[in-house]
Amino acid sequence: MSQLSHNSMIRQRAIALAAITQAVYLVDSIARKGLADAEDCRTLMNSLFADTVRAEHDVAQLYDGITNLQTGLRICSSILKGDTLPQHKTIMSYSAGLMALESKLTKENNVRQTLASGMQRIAGQKKYFGDAMHPNIVAAVADLYGETISTMKPRIIVRGKSEHLSQQANTRRVRALLMAGLRAAHLWHRQGGGHMNLLFRRNALAKEMDALLHIA
């Protein structure tokens, strides 16, 4: 592998990992505070309906550019460098859970087919409502997550304040964002990402994220 292609692969993995981080950070924010940045959420919801083929060689295209992943890049870089903030442990746990579920999903043909047909149906609804953030679209994605991913193990148990998680709108947003995080985990694996990368390439990934933040 040439140095150029090696550097490109690290960049693609960094972007995918940042997208996972952004998704689970928003999930944690909703669970703890009942709030999540609307534009960060929109970026991830739109990614569910973007053309995956375009993202095979440029993951950022799925998110309409690096700028929309600044939150994920910043937080993930901080985690990879070993900074300790209260929410980092939770974010890492959710991220690991999504990666494990996505790996298992590759062997679950029936679940994958249900997901694909469900997302195709929801994509038609999105065209009608014209917005991936429309409450009906968020609800449809959340319901599909509940019918498919929630039936698999290990389940991701989202912890937070009951006053927030007891609200249907919040639980729907959480599930929809986990679905977007799962798609990012798929891109991470497609780009050769795995446990060994996180173990031995932490510094390279963090350095790449910092570089991406400077050009975002």
N, C-alpha and C positions, 0 to 999 in steps of 0.2 A: 504493500500500500504506500502510495506517495505521501510526502509530508503534507501536501495541499489537501488531499482527500482525507487524511487523518484529522487534520485541523477542522475540516468541514464537518466530519462526523461528530467530533466533540461539540461543535457549535449546535448541531441539530439536537443532540442529546441534551445540551444545556437548555435549549429553548423548550423542549418537551417537559423536562424536569421542572422548569419554572412555571409552566402551565399547570402541572399537577399541583405544585405548591400554592399557586394563586387560587385554585379551586378549593383546596382544603382550608386555606387561610380564611376564605370567605365563609365556608361552612362553619368553621370555629367561631368566627365573628358573629354570625347569625345566632348560633347556639348560646353564646355567652352574653351578647349585647342586643340581639334582635336587629342588628344593623349590618349592612354590607354595601360597599361602594357600588353604585348602580352601573357605572361604566365598566368596571372590572367584571361585574356579573354579565353584562351585555356581551362583552368580548367572548366569554366562555359559552354562553348560550348560543351565540351566533356560530361558534365553532362546531356545534353539533349538526349544523345544516350546511357546512362548507364542504367543498369538493375535496375528498381525501387524496385523490390522485395528485392534485396540485401540491399537496404537502409532503409527498414522498421524498422530494429532494430539497424542500424548503419548508420546514415545519412552521415558520413564522407566518406563511401565507394563510394558514388555517385560522390565524388570529388577526388577520389583516395588518400585520406588521409588528415589529418588536416593541414599539411604543406602548401597545396595549397590554404588554406583559411586564411592565415595570415593577408592579407590586410583587409578582411572583419572583422575578429576577432578584430584587432587593432582599426579600426575605430568605430565599433559598441560598443566596450567596452568604448571607449572615450565618445560616445554619451550617453550611459546609465549612465555614471558617472556624466553627466551634464556639460562636457566640452563644451565650445562654440567656434566653428570655423565657418568661413563664409559658408562653404558648408554643415554643419550639418543639417540646416533647410531644404535644398533642398533634401538631402538624406533621411531624415525622411518623407518628403512629398511623394517622389517616393515610398518608402517602404510601406507606408500606402496605397497608391494607388494600388500597386500590391496585397497587402493582401485583399483589398476590391474587386478587380477584381476576385481574385481566389475564394473568398467566393461566389461571384455571379455566377462564372463559374460552380460550382457544381449543379446549378439549370438549366443550359443551355445545355440540352442534345444534341441538334443539333450542337452547337458550339464545344462541347467536342468531338463528333464523327468526325467532320471535322478536328479538331486538331490531333486526334489520327491517322486517315488515312493519313493525311498530313505528320506527323512525321514519320510514317512507310515508306512512299514513300521516304522522304528525307534520312532516314537511309540507304536505298538501294543506294542512290546517294553517301552517305558518304563512303560506302564500295568501290565504284568505284574510288572515288577521293582519298580515304585513309587519309583524314584529315578534322576534323570538322571545321578548320579555313580556308579551301579552300574558295575563294571568291564565288564560285557557291553555296556552302553549306550555307554560311552566307546569301547570297541573297535569297535562297530558304526559310530559316527559317524566314527571315525578311518579305518576301512576305506572308507567312502563318500567321504571326502575324498580318499583315495588313488586311488580309481577314477575320480574326476571332476576335482577342482580340481588335483590333482598332475599331470594330463596336459596342463594348460594352461601357456602361457608368458605373462609371465615367472614362473617357479617361485620360490617363496620358499625360499631355502636357510637353514635354521636352523643357526647356529653355536654351539658350546659345548664342553663337555668330553665326550670320547668315553665316559668312564666313566658318564656320565648318559644320553647319547643312544643308547648301545648297549643300554640296558634297554628292553625292549618296552613296559612300562607307561608309561615316560616318553615314548616316541615316539608312543604312542597319545594321551596327554594333550595333547601338543603339537599333533597334527593336529586333535583335537577342539576345542581352543581356537582354532586358526586358522579352523575352520569357524564358530565363534561370532563371531570377529572379522570374518569375511566378511559375516555377517548384519548386523553393526553398520555395516559399510561400505555395505551396501545402504540402510540407514536414513539414513546420512549423505548419500548421493546423492539419495534420495527427498525429503529436506528441503532440497534445493538446494545441498548442500555440494559443493565442488570445489576445484581447485588455486588459483583466484583468491581464494577465501575465506581460505585459509591464508596467501596472500601479502599480501592487503590488509586482512583482518579479524582478524588475530592478536590484537591488543589487545582487541578487542570480545569475542572468544571466551574469552580468558584472564580478562577481567573477569567474564564470565558464569559461568565455572567457579568463580571465587572466591566469587561470590554463592551458587552452588549448594552449595558446601562449607559455607557458613555456615548453610544451612537443612537440610542433610543430617542 
